[in-house]
Amino acid sequence: MSSPDTHPPSLYAAREPIFPRRVKGWFRTLKWWIMGLTLGIYYITPWLRWDRGPNLPDQAVLIDLGGRRFFFFMIEIWPHEFYFVAGLLIMAGLGLFLFTSALGRVWCGYACPQTVWTDLFILVERWVEGDRNARLRLHRQSWNWAKARKRALKWTAWLLIAVATGGAWVFYVADAPGLLRDLVTLQAHPAAWLTIAGLTATTFVFGGFMREQICIYACPWPRIQAAMMDEDTITVAYREWRGEPRGNASVTDSGDCIDCMACVNVCPTGIDIRDGQQLACITCALCIDACDDTMAKIGKPRGLIDYLALTDEVLERSGSPQRAIWKHILRPRTILYTALWSAVGVGLVLALFLQSDIGLHVTPLRNPILVTLSDGSIRNTYDLRLLNKHGEPRTFRISLTSDQPLELSLEGHVSQTVTVPGNATTTQRVYVVAPSGSEAAGKDRTDLRLWVEDLGNNDRIHADTIFNGKGD
């Protein structure tokens, strides 16, 4: 029996801060370019203009919450066309599956927002506090004026970046110049301030303090990626058969790895790639740059840590050359993902070019389903939601076709035409009457088709519905 003073061991391990060392190389340069490109797109896009004519916003990319529309340059998506957004999300998912299956976690290592902003925050940290050894010493030393000054400067820079991040996002949902003016004059809507505050806080905390913890504990993708990868997936790996046993470069019977720890010191998640594939590895390839630099200094060939597949390991251990990269890339799994991705993309493009500039949605009135008029005829009521995507008002003619003699009339209109304002929807109530004694009046259901014709250019669309009679 244990003593009452005995406490169970803690299952929580406190986080050890990671201070990645600066590294130069091809992959580090590639990451700088991708970071600059993605941040540039994010911050600049809301300020791009696109002339759509009168009465329409001129912001190239705009999520118009008030008008319930999404603008993307020449593309305009209305709520009933949300399938475009769903299709783009499906394409993004398939694209992620494709790249992960072919090249591992390249999204995580190069383009994930958490990676991009963490890289930016680490860059600021390095500018203020120095490289790895200087930051380690600063972390371990007691608080004094120099440490407080550096931390305050670093946190201020982080906060400015975080504010810019949150501020840039709200410019996507409102006219950017107008919203900026309202923010500066403190007249912006509270929702804008709350959104900026929330995104500022998450960017500041996630990029500055949590960093690799988001990738390891919060992000679900490391746990899903295993289903996307197989032995032919090209990913960052250590050539153990070449590097072991580790030792000094002057020892003849040792491997190429001299245990310099350069690969560990540059890793943003703090892992040792020599221990094999790990959930925390985001395949950023900085360990490749660090190891190649060491190999160059000791006169060994590069590639001790490199992009390779598990099948390459078997071949290299036996002395055979690696398979060609295209053989790793073009395999049934990646071909299937590519075909599905392409099919969705082609479908969206076709739907985009085939979409009409007018819209029609029919809602039969169910309470009551039908009305018997004084002359014995049967009347059904329908609400038609008419959409005009043109920038100016358009006159629509409403008509019907059916194999039965049905009559149509519009509430509030003598004729069968209605004018819809530009870039707007209008609900019009329509009455359809079956004469007394007609087959449609006595039959339970009769098919009918309602038509809307734009008198400006003769475009026509239709919607099928049912006329309800008395039945037996």
ABEGO torsion letter per residue (X at the ends): XBBAABBBBBABBBBBBBBBBBBBEAAAAAAAAAAAAAAAAAAAAAABBBBAEBGBBABABBBBAAAGBBBBEABBBBAAAAAAAAAAAAAAAAAAAAAAAAAEBAAAAAABAAAAAAAAAAAAAAAAAEBAAAAAAAAABBBBAAAAAAAAAAAAAAAAAAAAAAAAAAAAABBAAAAAAAAAAGABBAAAAAAAAAAAAAAAAAAAAAEAAAAAAABAAAAAAAAABBAABBBBBBBAAAAOBBBBAABAABBABAGAGAAAAABAAGBBAAAEBBAABAGAGAAAAAAAAAAAAAGBBBGABBBBBAAAAAAAAAGBBBBBAAAAABBAAAAAAAAAAAAAAAAAAAAAAABBABBBBBBBBAOBABBBBAAGBBBBBBBBBBBBABABBBBBBBBBBBABBBBBBBBGBABABBBBBBGBBBBBBBBBBBBBGBAAAABABBBBBBBBBBAAAGBBBBBBBBBBBAEX
